[in-house]
Amino acid sequence: MNRQINLKSRPKGLPTESNFEIAETKIPSVNDGELLVKAKFISVDPYMRSRMSDAKSYVPSFEVGKPMDGGVVAEVIESRHPDFMVGDAVLGHLQWQEIQTVKAESVTKLNKSAAPLSYYLGILGMPGLTAYFGLNEIGKPIAGETVVVSGAAGAVGMVVCQIARLKGCRVVGIAGSDEKNGYLRDVLKVDEVINYHTEKNIKAAIARSCPGGVDVYYDNVGGEISDAVLSNINKYARIVLCGQISTYNDIEIPVGPRPQPIMVKKSALMQGFIVNNYSDRFGEGVKQLAQWLGEGKLTYQETIVQGFETLPETFLGLFHGKNTGKLLVEMKA
Ligand SMILES: NC(=O)c1ccc[n+]([C@@H]2O[C@H](COP(=O)([O-])OP(=O)(O)OC[C@H]3O[C@@H](n4cnc5c(N)ncnc54)[C@H](OP(=O)(O)O)[C@@H]3O)[C@@H](O)[C@H]2O)c1
């Protein structure tokens, strides 16, 4: 028997496990040009929250009663395509199903010996590329500048922190626990860390950690943390709008300080982006990230939860800071 996880209902506010349902399905038959694949690692990502709603976005909404989908690393268990063999590992945008058929041309064959397979959903996949292009193309960090990163201990954030360090910048990371901040400081050599849960005055903490002001702000979270960073920016600061996870479950978007006056006063740039804007350059990004990893200049952490049925609960953990680095579900052997 095969299993899939469907969107059962659209959440209002913070999703719960009741918004998902697990269903038993048949193992599909395979046609010419297709592969039968078995999921090994399934990615859970913050952008999936907006896909659970029916609001228009840059990716289509999930359909109620249909399986969720996203980044998956899978193993080929039957091939009806000459370029793929049983046992090959593939990366694709697949459904939350244990076993499914895919068109061979819709997946990428992975080199099983180059890196742990799960890294293709993290540092060598979408989150790593998001860090690489957002920081380099919009943040344009220059050696000696101060780069502040929110969501610093997450899948994207921890890569941003390290690339900024490689560029010779002073890096200040903001994350939600002392344990995460210890990892940022001791392992990733981030210069200063701020725990936004225990710090009473984040604006003052940023001023203290950035005595020369903020040149680049890589924004993964939005909300009050970003308001506090913005009040500390330098002339010609660049604000990289990568994500706003602190607002994803809001029913009404709160009105905060309006950023325009400070943007004018500081001649600052604020730019949003979607990683797919750089899809024609993904090869370059993966090559550079893999090279830095191989040279030991980048390191990576993952939080891997076991068992297909844990997908809904694991996904919800993103909104409670349960993960350090990339959050993934691994199928039981
Ligand atoms: N623009 C793009 O193309 C693109 C691509 C990928 C990701 N993103 C965005 O980038 C951000 C990071 O994504 P990711 O995959 O790396 O996720 P992640 O950081 O690995 O996981 C989410 C983390 O967000 C933090 N968080 C949750 N609720 C929060 C809140 N209310 N306030 C502050 N922090 C909160 C938690 O860490 P703490 O313990 O530190 O709170 C949690 O561990 C997200 O906003 C995502 O939507 C954008």
The ligand as a Gaussian input file, in Angstrom:
#p B3LYP/6-31G(d) Opt

LIG

0 1
 N       12.603000      34.626000      -1.673000
 C       12.781000      33.332000      -1.902000
 O       12.889000      32.852000      -3.033000
 C       12.861000      32.407000      -0.723000
 C       13.341000      31.093000      -0.859000
 C       13.469000      30.306000       0.297000
 C       13.068000      30.800000       1.533000
 N       12.550000      32.060000       1.597000
 C       12.173000      32.646000       2.890000
 O       13.329000      32.713000       3.681000
 C       12.975000      32.577000       5.061000
 C       13.796000      31.442000       5.672000
 O       13.439000      30.227000       5.027000
 P       14.141000      28.863000       5.453000
 O       13.733000      27.829000       4.490000
 O       15.585000      29.134000       5.678000
 O       13.428000      28.556000       6.851000
 P       14.171000      28.299000       8.218000
 O       14.807000      29.599000       8.606000
 O       15.013000      27.094000       8.095000
 O       13.006000      27.939000       9.233000
 C       12.144000      28.878000       9.711000
 C       12.714000      29.606000      10.958000
 O       12.077000      30.871000      11.049000
 C       12.122000      31.296000      12.381000
 N       10.821000      31.859000      12.745000
 C        9.631000      31.216000      12.766000
 N        8.659000      32.049000      13.172000
 C        9.264000      33.239000      13.435000
 C        8.801000      34.498000      13.909000
 N        7.506000      34.717000      14.191000
 N        9.694000      35.495000      14.067000
 C       11.004000      35.306000      13.778000
 N       11.513000      34.134000      13.333000
 C       10.642000      33.118000      13.167000
 C       12.433000      30.081000      13.250000
 O       13.752000      30.238000      13.777000
 P       14.000000      30.978000      15.201000
 O       14.176000      29.907000      16.206000
 O       15.218000      31.778000      14.946000
 O       12.776000      31.785000      15.473000
 C       12.386000      28.924000      12.270000
 O       13.293000      27.903000      12.613000
 C       11.475000      32.352000       5.077000
 O       10.829000      33.574000       5.329000
 C       11.158000      31.860000       3.694000
 O        9.828000      32.121000       3.326000
 C       12.462000      32.870000       0.502000

